[in-house]
């Protein structure tokens, strides 16, 4: 496997995340406690205490896979592979499907592993770049059509999008489905923010439901506010492909841990309540951010995410890295500057999913004084 550069965003978080009082750029939602999750799910705590801490099934517990499949109309438990952290699921998939010389179209900007891991496999990465507009970012459909004419092995997308907050309309999503179907490419759809559209009507059907050559990724880290459980899953109707991915897992975690799998079942049972709570928090923090951006006038331009908890705020004068450093040092609040996503240094990622966002904004404001 080819050498790769450091993971810029994760090294940044590793250095600063646990030494500041507040997060302004968190990509997840407010973490739940074990007790809070059990209460939302109406679960018996004794079931957790009785859990036998042995090896689990490589594909994931049968009951968990059945619970996951229920969120994918037309799919069954045999279409589900449970991994450790979603990052593991990304690695396993790319190791299974890519070889040196393959071409991979990747929607960018993106979480770095979606772009750098294919390159580590020896594949050629072709970027499908979102285009900045006066009101956010937009999809470049002619560019995608041209890239798919090259008959790439794989297309990688991420919606709701991190870091821009872009969410296609249903018509756009179905247009993408048709383009991929005609191209013959595999489609890896990172859907980690599924459930966090503003309302149910705006939610998109998973790619794995739409196409037999699509693979959908979801997990507990973002939508459910349970990143500490380190659990994600892949869903694909191509069971031979899923079997190839499963074999890759023999070289990493082998199987997931039983505690996380049981708590994942509770989370899925409580999904309506958890997602509703997180949507409401995102909306409330969005109103706070809107008011803050208005106070900044021409120094800061921000649009709320169309889906998910994150979007980019633009500094027309640039130098996002310097501002993030100032807010971190003077306000003990962490902002993520855009060079960590291979963008020009004029955006900041804003995360609306945390309960202390109002206090974090106050720290930002004080740091400017």
N, C-alpha and C positions, 0 to 999 in steps of 0.2 A: 504494500500500500504506500502511495507516495506521501512524502512529507507534507505537512500542512502548517499554516500559520496558527498562532494562538487564537483561542476563541475570545474575540475582543470584548464582547458584552459580558461574558461570564467571568473573565479576568477582572473587569471593572467592578462587577458586583462582588466578586470574591475579595476585592481590596476594600470596598467602601460600604457594602450593604449593611453589615452588622456593626458598624461604628457610627452610624447616624441615628438621630431620634425618629426621623420620619422618611417615608418614601413618597415622592411625587411622580415617579415613573414606573411603579410596580405594574407588571403585566398580568398579575393574578388578581383574584378577588379576595376579600377579607377571609383569612383562614378560619375554619371552624375548629372548635375543640372536639375531643372525642365525646364528651358529655353532650355537647350541643348537637352533634350528628346523631347520637343515639336518640335524643329527645325528638328531633325532627322526623326520624324514621320510625319512632314508636318501637324501638328495638329493646330486647331484654339484655341488660348488661351481662347477665350470667352466661349468655351464649358466647360472648367474647371470652369470658374467663374459662369456659370449658374447652375452648379451641385447642386442638392438638397441634403443636408446633412442629409438624413433620414436613417432608417434601410435599409439594403440590404438583398438580398436573402441568406438564410443559405448556399446554395450550391455555391453561387456566381452569379453575373449578367449573364443573358442568353447570352448576346453578348460576354462577356469575356470567358465564357465556350466554346462557339463556336470557338472563336479565338484560345484558347488553344487546343481544339480537332483537329484543322487543323494541328498541329504538330505531331499528332499520327495517322498514316494511319490506317484506318479501325475503328477508334474510333469516337464516337459522343459526343455531349455536355452532354448527360446524363451519360457519363462515367467519368465526371470530377467533382471533389469537390475542391473548392477554400477554403483555410484556411487563417489564419493570417500569422505570420512568419512560415517558413518551420519547425521550431522547434515544433510549435503547430501541424502541420500535422503529424510529427513523433509520438508525444504523442497520438493524437487521434487514429491513426492506431493501435498502440500497445495496447492501452486500449481496443479497439474493438475486437482484435483477440486473445489476450493472456489471459491465466488463470494460476493460481498457478499449478505448476507441469509440464507445457509444457516445451519442449526443443526447444531452438532457436540457430541456427548456425549463427554466426556473423563473417564476414570478419574483421580481425584485423591486424594492429592497425586501430583505427577508431575515428571519432568524438564521444566523450564519451557517448552522449545520445543514440547512436545506440546499445551500450553494456549495459549501466547502467539502462536505462528505462525498458528493458525486465526483468532485475533482480528485479527491484522495483515491477513488476507485479507478482513476485513469480516464474517466469520461470527460468529454468536452462540454462545458457549461455554456449554454446560450441564454442570455438574460432577456426575459420579457419584462421590460421596465415600465412601471407605473409612471404616468406623466403628471408633473405638478400643474395645478390650475389655480385660478384665483380663489377657488372654494375648496381646495383639498387636492386630491389625486384622482386620476381617471385611467381606465383601461385602454390600452392601445391595441384595438382589434386588428387593424391591418398588419401591425408588427407580428402579432401572434400567428395570423394566417400565413405570413411569409416563413416564420420559423417552423411551423408544422409541415410546410411543403418539403422541408428537408427530411421528413420521416424520422424524427428522433425516436429513441427508445422509450423515453419517459418525459412526461410533463409534470411539473411540481407546482401546485398552487396552494394558497393559504387564505382562507376566508372564514369568518371575518378576519381582516388582514392586520397583522402585526408587522410594522408599527403604525400604519396610516389610518386604520379604522375603516377602510373601504369595504363595502359589502355590495356585491352585485344584486341587481333586481332579479326576480325569478326569470324574466325573459332573457336577461343576459346570461344567467346561469345555464339555461337550456340551450342557448346559442353556443356556449362553451362546450356543453355536452355534445352537440352535433359536430362541432369542429374536431373534437378529440375522436369521436367515433369514426369520422371520415379519414383521419390521419392514421389510424391503426396503432397509435402510441398507447402505452400504459399511462394511467393517470393516477398520480399520488396526490390526494387531497388532504392537506393538513387542516383539520376542522376542530382544533383545540378550543376555539371560542364558540363552538356550537351551543345554542341555548341562550346566547347573550345578544341576540338581535333585540331591538327595542320592544318588539311584541311578537306573538306567535305568527302573525301574518307575514312578517318579514323573514322568518326562518327559511333556510334553503334545505331541500332534501339532500341527504348525504350522497356524495358521488358514487359510492358503492351500490346504492340503490338504483342509480340511473344507468350505469354501464357495467357490463360484466368484466371489463378490463380495468376497472377503477378500484383503488384501495383507499379507504378512509381511515384517518387517524383521529382519535379522541382520547380523552383521559380525564383524570381527576384534578390536574394541577391548576387549570385556569377557571373554567366555568363553575366548578364545584367548590373552589377555595380549599382544596385538600392537597397541596403540593408535597406536603410532608409524607404522604403515603407512597409517593413514587410509583404510580401505577398508570399505565395507558393501554390502549388496545388498537389493533388493526382489524378492519372488516373488509372482506373481499369475497365475491361470489366465485372467483377462480380458485377452487380448493387445491389444485395442484400447485399454484403459485404460493398459496398460504402454507402448504406443506414445505416448500423450499425455504420460506422465511422461518418456519418452525425449526428446521434443521440448523439454521444459523444461531438460533437461541441456545443450542447445545454448547456453543463456544463462549457464551456470555453468562447470563444469569441462570441458565438451565430451566429454572422455574421461578415464579413470583413467590412472594411471601404470603402465608395464610392469613395473617392479621390484616394486611392491606386488602386482600381479596374479600374477606368478610365485610370489612368496613366499606368497600366499594359497593357491595350489594346493598348495604344500608343507604349509601349515597344515591344510588339509582332509584331505590324505593322512595326516597325523599326528594327526588329531582324537581318536581313542580315547585315545592316550597323553597328549595335552595336557589333555583334559577330565578324565581320571582323576587326573592330577597336581594339577589345580586343585581338584577335589572333595576330595581328601585334605587339601590345605592348608586349605581352608575348614573342614573338620571339625576339624582340629587346632587352628586358631585359635579356633573356636567353643568348644572345651573350655577354652581359656585365658581367653576372655572370660567364660564362665560362672563360672569360679573368681574372676575379678576382681570381677564383679558381686556374687557372694556375699559377698565381703569388704566391699563397700560397704554392705551391709545395706539399710535402708529408703531410703537416699539414691539408689539406682539400681535400676531394674527393666529387665530385658532378656530377650528371647526370641530364640533363634537363628532365622535365616531359614529358611522352608520351602523356599526355592529361591534360588539366586544367592548372592552374597557379602555382601549388605548387609541390614541391618535397623535398626530404631530402638530406642535405649535411652531410657527415660523417666526424667526427673528429677522426682519427685513435687513437689518444692519449686519447680520452675521455674528460669528464668534459665539456659538452655542457652548462650546467647550469651556470658554472663560466664564460665562455666566453660570454654568453648572458648578464650576469650581468655587465661585463666589458664594453661591447659595449653600453648597456643602460646608464650606469652611465657616461662614458667618451665621448660617441658619440651621446647621445640622440636618439638612433635608437633601435627599438625593434626587437629582435629575439626570436623565440619560441623554447625552448629546448625540446628534445624528451621525457623526463619523463612525460610531460603533456599528452602524448599519451600512457602511460604505456610501454614505450620502455627504453632500456638501455640509460644511459646518454652520448651518443656519436653521436647524430644527432641533426641537427638544421633544422627546416622547413624554406624553402626559398619560398617567394611569389613574383611572377613576374608580377603581374597585375597592379601595381600602377605606376602613371606617374613620381613620384619622386624617382624611384628605383636607378637611377644613383647617385643622391645626397645621398641616404641612404647608398649605397655601399662606398661612399667616407667617410662617418662617421664611418663605420665599419673599414675601412683601417686606418683612423686616430686614432681610439681607440686602435689599435694594436701597435702603435708607442711608 
